Amino acid sequence: MTAIAPSLGESTTAPASERVSPRKRRLYPWIVFALAFGLLLSDYMSRQVLSAVFPFLKTEWALADSQLASLTSVVALMVGLLTLPISILADRWGRVRSLVLMAVLWSVATLACALAGSYEHMLVARFLVGVGEAAYGSVGIALVLSVFAPRVHAALAGAFMAGGSFGSVIGVALGGVIATSLGWRWSFAAMAVLGLILAAAFKLLITERRIAKYQVQRPEADVVVRRAPFSSLFTNPAVLCAYVGSGLQMFMAAVMLAWLPSFFNRTYDLVPGRAAVVASAFVLLMAAGMIVCGFIADRLSRSDITGKWTVGVGYCVIGFASLMIAFRVETGPTQLALLAIGAFFCAGSSGTTAAMVAGLTHRSVQASGMGTLTLANNLLGLALGPMVVGILADHLGLLGALQWAPVAYIPAAAAMVLGKRLHPRGLAKLRALDAATTTMAEQHS
């Protein structure tokens, strides 16, 4: 669920003779967005459909909860580890062909999940799903933003990031219905076929040449900016706090994505298909919360950018309180209401931490900064959360494990509090870096 903007100097534009007029170039960027967004939905549908079939796999293969969790966490682990290097390779090899290759790989790997005959086979297939999906978010949004004017980049990036949650909703709900009607293998097969169809459409309609033709040309600046060192992504203390805070607040979001279908299946005695549909409603709340919470944070921090840190801490506190109580009360309307509140705010800090990273990172390495944020989100949240809960569930039961999972919000909030205190120092380091990497260009006669 993380976007990366293209860094300075990495775009290539078509010659002036090949450029289209503003009147003719309005439709094609939206085609690029629609197909890229469609593939993002396929990405997360293929990733999260597994949660809907947990009950079937547990019964058929007699799996422990820790084994089920590993099938989820291995994907997030690969995404976290490979996002940055694959993004760099995609910029050199070509974003369009890279995105098509990624989509084909995760779709074929999802089809392999449908054919898996054992836990070990499924684990290998899920590993390959993670490899295929690793850099799609970063490369996809970079491609989209390259054909749109900067004035709409924030809105497009926000919509693109929320697409991951909407894809999760569709994957969990549709996967559960298909698994109940046709069997769990058909859930994976359906996601694989959809991904291959979208990849073919993307390959047919989007090309590197067309992207270059429709690319928005950046105005010439009066300064020449040298690329900041990669190490600057890790030497700004406030940025480090944003990485840690973002990753840990994603811990509980990942737990909800992975384990809510099983929670409703075991605690409310719902059949797997019905449990998946109910869980998808809460995932939808999570997606809506990411958008609304980001909007609220922007509104409340107009006069003071550091207010985003405070708002992020507030979201963590609300998520912690509501979910700690929710998993400890009796089943029924009160529990469902608390779960709804927790779901809405559980990933609410995503936008605030991303804004902090963007605002405290040198513009020449902002894409790499967002890639590093993706790494933190996946390693500390999306991979770690489901795995920790799975291991605890083997000893405490799933409900017992979920009762302790919200504790992750405590260090997340602490990191954001520290980030706010270090923000002035972070800005000073950024200004010093900017001065060191900027030289005035010679005036043209």
C-alpha positions, -999 to 999 in steps of 0.1 A, spaced: 0 0 0 30 25 -7 37 49 -36 70 61 -49 75 93 -69 101 94 -96 133 111 -86 150 139 -105 167 131 -137 152 96 -142 125 104 -168 131 105 -205 109 127 -227 101 124 -264 114 148 -289 94 180 -294 83 169 -329 67 138 -314 48 155 -286 10 157 -288 -11 188 -282 -26 194 -248 -61 188 -263 -51 153 -276 -32 142 -245 -60 142 -220 -74 107 -224 -42 86 -226 -29 94 -191 -62 82 -176 -59 50 -196 -24 45 -180 -39 52 -146 -69 29 -151 -47 -1 -162 -20 6 -136 -47 8 -109 -64 -24 -122 -31 -42 -119 -27 -29 -84 -61 -43 -75 -49 -77 -90 -17 -74 -70 -35 -72 -37 -63 -96 -47 -36 -122 -54 -19 -114 -21 -49 -113 2 -71 -141 -13 -50 -164 10 -67 -150 41 -101 -161 28 -90 -197 24 -71 -201 57 -99 -223 72 -98 -246 41 -60 -250 42 -60 -255 80 -85 -283 77 -72 -300 45 -35 -299 54 -37 -298 92 -16 -266 94 -7 -247 125 -15 -211 127 22 -202 125 23 -221 91 -7 -202 78 9 -170 89 42 -178 71 22 -181 38 12 -145 42 44 -131 57 67 -146 30 50 -123 4 54 -92 25 90 -102 33 99 -105 -4 82 -72 -11 101 -55 17 135 -69 7 132 -65 -31 112 -32 -36 142 -9 -37 166 -30 -59 139 -39 -84 127 -3 -86 162 8 -95 165 -20 -121 130 -10 -135 142 26 -140 171 13 -161 154 -15 -180 121 2 -187 91 7 -164 64 -6 -188 81 -39 -196 91 -43 -159 54 -39 -148 42 -64 -174 69 -89 -163 59 -84 -126 22 -89 -133 28 -121 -153 51 -135 -126 27 -129 -97 -2 -142 -118 16 -174 -128 27 -179 -92 -9 -174 -80 -19 -201 -105 8 -223 -89 -9 -217 -56 -41 -232 -70 -21 -263 -81 -1 -267 -48 -3 -302 -33 12 -294 1 22 -266 25 58 -267 11 46 -262 -25 23 -234 -14 51 -217 4 73 -217 -27 45 -204 -48 38 -176 -23 75 -167 -23 73 -162 -61 41 -141 -57 61 -118 -34 90 -116 -59 65 -106 -86 47 -80 -65 78 -66 -49 82 -33 -67 48 -29 -85 36 -1 -61 67 20 -65 72 15 -102 35 17 -110 29 51 -93 62 65 -108 48 56 -143 14 71 -136 28 104 -122 51 108 -152 21 115 -175 2 138 -152 9 174 -142 24 179 -108 -7 198 -95 -26 165 -93 2 142 -80 -9 142 -44 -45 131 -52 -33 105 -77 -8 91 -52 -34 89 -24 -59 71 -47 -32 47 -59 -21 38 -23 -57 32 -12 -61 9 -42 -41 -17 -23 -68 -19 4 -96 -20 -21 -78 -49 -38 -76 -66 -5 -113 -62 1 -121 -77 -33 -96 -105 -29 -109 -115 5 -146 -112 -3 -145 -128 -38 -120 -154 -27 -142 -165 1 -173 -168 -21 -155 -187 -48 -139 -211 -22 -172 -219 -6 -189 -225 -40 -162 -241 -61 -133 -250 -37 -103 -230 -25 -81 -238 -56 -105 -219 -78 -101 -188 -57 -64 -186 -66 -71 -196 -102 -96 -167 -107 -71 -142 -94 -44 -156 -117 -66 -154 -148 -76 -118 -140 -40 -108 -135 -29 -123 -169 -58 -106 -187 -49 -72 -172 -12 -78 -180 -21 -85 -216 -42 -54 -219 -14 -33 -203 11 -47 -228 -12 -40 -257 -21 -4 -248 9 10 -228 44 12 -244 76 30 -235 73 50 -266 38 62 -259 47 70 -223 76 92 -235 53 109 -260 27 118 -234 52 125 -205 48 158 -188 80 178 -194 94 194 -163 102 231 -167 139 240 -168 152 251 -134 177 279 -126 197 255 -106 216 223 -112 209 197 -85 234 169 -78 220 137 -65 222 134 -27 241 104 -14 220 73 -7 232 73 29 213 105 35 181 83 37 194 69 70 213 98 86 183 121 93 169 111 127 134 124 121 131 103 89 143 72 108 114 78 133 90 80 104 102 47 90 98 29 124 65 46 133 50 37 99 62 1 100 49 -5 135 15 11 129 12 -12 99 17 -42 122 -19 -42 134 -33 -34 99 -15 -65 86 -29 -86 114 -64 -74 106 -59 -82 69 -46 -117 75 -66 -129 105 -100 -113 105 -116 -140 82 -103 -167 106 -114 -147 136 -150 -145 124 -149 -181 113 -138 -194 147 -153 -168 171 -187 -162 154 -190 -197 138 -194 -182 104 -188 -204 74 -155 -194 56 -172 -177 27 -195 -156 50 -165 -149 73 -145 -136 44 -173 -113 33 -178 -99 68 -140 -94 72 -139 -76 38 -163 -49 52 -137 -41 79 -109 -40 53 -130 -15 34 -132 6 65 -94 4 67 -91 16 31 -115 45 37 -97 54 69 -63 57 51 -79 83 28 -100 102 54 -72 102 81 -47 116 56 -72 144 47 -78 152 83 -41 153 90 -36 178 62 -64 200 74 -51 200 110 -15 207 102 -19 236 77 -2 261 100 23 237 115 37 208 95 48 190 127 11 187 136 11 156 113 32 138 139 7 147 166 -22 135 145 -4 103 137 1 96 174 -36 103 180 -45 76 154 -23 51 171 -39 59 205 -74 54 190 -64 22 173 -47 8 204 -76 16 228 -104 4 205 -88 -29 195 -74 -37 229 -110 -35 242 -126 -51 212 -108 -84 215 -116 -86 252 -154 -80 252 -181 -105 245 -190 -112 209 -218 -90 196 -227 -54 185 -203 -38 210 -173 -58 198 -182 -52 161 -185 -14 167 -151 -13 184 -136 -34 156 -150 -10 131 -134 20 149 -101 1 152 -102 -9 115 -109 27 104 -79 41 123 -55 11 123 -36 24 92 -45 60 96 -9 71 102 2 59 68 -3 92 51 12 112 79 44 92 80 47 92 42 43 130 42 71 133 68 94 111 47 87 132 16 91 165 35 124 155 51 141 137 22 162 154 -4 142 157 -37 168 138 -57 163 107 -36 127 109 -26 118 79 -47 144 59 -28 131 73 4 96 60 -4 111 27 -13 128 26 21 94 34 37 80 4 19 108 -17 32 99 -6 68 62 -11 63 67 -46 50 94 -58 74 80 -43 106 43 -46 97 31 -66 68 55 -95 73 60 -94 111 24 -88 122 7 -120 108 37 -141 117 39 -130 153 1 -135 158 3 -169 141 31 -180 165 12 -167 195 -20 -183 183 -3 -218 184 1 -212 222 -27 -189 232 -53 -195 206 -62 -170 179 -83 -148 202 -56 -147 228 -30 -137 202 -53 -109 189 -58 -95 224 -21 -87 226 -14 -76 190 -24 -39 195 5 -35 219 26 -27 187 9 7 187 28 17 218 63 18 202 48 32 170 34 62 189 66 66 208 86 68 175 62 95 162 65 115 194 103 113 191 100 122 154 82 154 163 109 164 188 136 157 162 118 174 133 136 207 136 170 189 136 158 169 106 149 201 87 183 216 94 200 185 81 179 187 49 187 223 43 224 216 48 222 187 23 202 209 -1 229 236 0 256 210 -5 240 195 -36 228 227 -53 249 249 -76 237 279 -96 236 273 -134 253 296 -157 230 322 -171 223 318 -208 228 348 -230 
